[in-house]
Amino acid sequence: MTPEKKPSVLIVDDDPGHRVMLEALLAKWGYAPVGVCNGREAVDKIQERPFDVTLMDIRMPDMDGITALKAIKNYNPAVPVVLMTAYSTVESAIEALKAGAFDYLLKPLDFDMLRTALGQTLEHQRRPDDTARAVGDDKIVGKSPAIERMRELIHTVAASEATVLVTGQSGTG
C-alpha cells in the first residue's frame, strides 16, 4: 500500500516571514507547500509542474497577483488560485474573481477561513483516483520518465474543459 500523496500548495508572497509561516502551517496541516516570492516565479513554477492549489498575495513587486493569476489562467485555466490581500477593495475582489480566482481572502488571515478555503478548493478539483478512471490512466502501462510526464499532463488537463491533442510516434498507442 502506498502512502497517500499530500496535496501540493504553491505559496506566493513577497513577505518572507509570512511565506515561511504559511509553509510551516500548511505542512502541519498535511499539505506539501512550496514557497516563491513573486508572481513571475509563480508562473514559472506552475509551468514546471502542477500544484493542487496556489495561494497568492495580490500586492507584490515584479509581477502582482492579479497579473500572475491572468498569466496562470492563460497557461492552464484549471489551475485553482486563492488570492489574499491586506489591501482589499470591492474593485480588486471583483477583478480577482473575474480573472478566475477560486477564492479571495483578507490579511491578516483567519486560519480557520484559510483551512476552509483550501479544503473547498481541493474538493472542487477532481480526486486523482476519479481523474485516473475518467481518463483511463489506470490502463497506461509503463514507468519511464516520458510516461510519468504524460500521466502528470493528463491529471493537469483532466479537470479543465480544454480540448487536448496528444501526439506521438505511430504505433505507440
C-alpha atoms as one frame of an Amber mdcrd trajectory, in Angstrom:
protein
   0.000   0.000   0.000   1.424   3.377  -0.995   1.163   6.410   1.289  -1.424
   8.979   0.237   0.023  11.905  -1.712  -0.053  15.191   0.164  -1.835  17.990
  -1.716   0.739  20.435  -3.087   0.294  24.146  -2.428   2.290  26.883  -4.129
   2.568  29.820  -1.714   3.339  33.144  -3.397   4.144  36.058  -1.084   6.878
  38.701  -1.171   6.899  38.890   2.652   9.408  36.170   3.639   8.124  35.963
   7.225   4.531  35.470   6.112   5.535  32.978   3.413   7.641  30.859   5.802
   4.861  30.949   8.420   2.341  29.739   5.824   4.710  26.996   4.664   5.092
  25.733   8.247   1.357  25.961   8.963   0.340  24.172   5.762   2.948  21.455
   6.305   1.471  20.932   9.798  -1.981  20.632   8.205  -0.747  17.868   5.896
  -0.008  19.828   2.732   3.216  19.845   0.693   3.950  23.600   0.461   6.411
  25.267  -1.910   7.106  28.974  -1.490   8.117  31.637  -4.023   8.429  35.408
  -3.600   6.690  36.949  -6.627   4.222  36.431  -9.449   6.886  35.809 -12.109
   8.338  32.934 -10.047   4.821  31.572  -9.515   4.092  31.472 -13.248   7.446
  29.783 -13.906   6.897  27.234 -11.108   3.412  26.333 -12.392   4.821  25.814
 -15.879   7.445  23.461 -14.392   4.987  21.225 -12.533   1.360  21.051 -11.428
   0.150  22.166  -7.992  -3.148  21.245  -6.369  -3.701  24.807  -5.108  -1.938
  28.160  -5.462  -2.204  30.619  -2.562  -1.048  34.022  -3.785  -0.725  37.547
  -2.428  -2.025  40.345  -4.647   0.439  43.154  -3.884   3.951  42.107  -4.871
   6.823  43.711  -6.759   7.904  42.494 -10.212   4.522  40.913 -11.048   1.444
  41.460  -8.883  -1.005  38.677  -8.016  -3.733  39.698 -10.476  -1.268  39.799
 -13.398   0.191  36.455 -12.310  -3.323  34.997 -11.965  -4.141  36.020 -15.534
  -0.866  34.505 -16.826  -1.513  31.274 -14.905  -5.082  31.019 -16.196  -3.831
  31.719 -19.718  -1.354  28.837 -19.328  -3.909  26.466 -17.754  -7.452  27.575
 -16.859  -7.884  24.617 -14.483  -5.196  25.761 -12.024  -7.001  26.749  -8.793
  -5.760  30.043  -7.323  -6.755  31.537  -3.970  -5.753  35.196  -3.659  -5.005
  37.001  -0.392  -4.502  40.678   0.349  -4.220  43.193   3.151  -5.443  45.928
   0.795  -8.914  44.771  -0.143 -11.322  46.801  -2.202 -14.548  45.768  -3.848
 -12.929  46.521  -7.207  -9.914  44.275  -6.551 -12.161  41.439  -5.351 -14.298
  41.700  -8.481 -11.216  41.873 -10.717  -9.723  38.809  -8.984 -12.869  36.720
  -9.347 -13.385  37.801 -12.968  -9.771  36.812 -13.707 -10.517  33.323 -12.381
  -9.555  33.315  -8.689 -11.252  30.494  -6.819 -11.383  32.489  -3.582 -10.279
  35.815  -2.106  -9.006  36.068   1.476  -8.167  39.073   3.635  -4.928  39.527
   5.579  -4.283  39.080   8.372  -5.502  35.617   7.507  -8.123  33.919   9.628
  -6.595  30.432   9.759  -9.989  28.725  10.010 -11.089  30.531   6.855  -7.798
  29.650   5.147  -8.186  25.983   6.034 -11.785  26.008   4.775 -10.819  27.779
   1.530  -8.020  25.274   0.834 -10.333  22.351   1.596 -13.090  23.691  -0.650
 -10.612  24.358  -3.435  -9.334  20.782  -3.259 -12.877  19.415  -3.061 -13.753
  21.351  -6.183 -10.921  19.659  -8.044 -11.407  16.101  -9.164  -9.935  13.496
  -6.897  -6.889  11.902  -8.580  -8.487   8.424  -8.458 -11.600   9.720 -10.215
  -9.463  11.501 -12.801  -7.418   8.365 -13.425 -10.550   6.301 -14.023 -12.163
   9.014 -16.149  -9.201   9.315 -18.482  -8.107   5.671 -18.367  -4.831   6.468
 -16.575  -5.028   3.120 -14.806  -4.709   1.456 -18.235  -1.484   3.266 -19.213
   1.412   0.847 -18.968   4.976   1.932 -18.255   7.192   3.682 -15.743   9.575
   5.636 -17.996  10.104   9.371 -17.380   8.147  10.125 -20.569   5.155   8.066
 -19.373   5.283   9.714 -15.944   5.302  13.163 -17.596   2.309  12.069 -19.695
   0.449  10.990 -16.529   1.163  14.384 -14.921  -0.107  16.174 -18.010  -3.260
  14.052 -18.050  -4.003  14.963 -14.437  -3.268  18.630 -15.111  -5.694  18.953
 -18.023  -8.315  16.422 -16.927 -10.191  18.890 -14.733 -10.345  21.546 -17.449
 -12.776  21.970 -20.290  -9.900  22.316 -22.753  -9.576  20.141 -25.832  -6.217
  18.371 -25.834  -4.450  16.644 -28.706  -1.814  14.119 -27.707   0.647  13.203
 -30.424   3.422  10.642 -30.637   5.129   8.176 -32.864   2.953   5.809 -34.867
   2.335   2.542 -33.042   2.889   3.884 -29.544  -0.809   3.952 -28.700
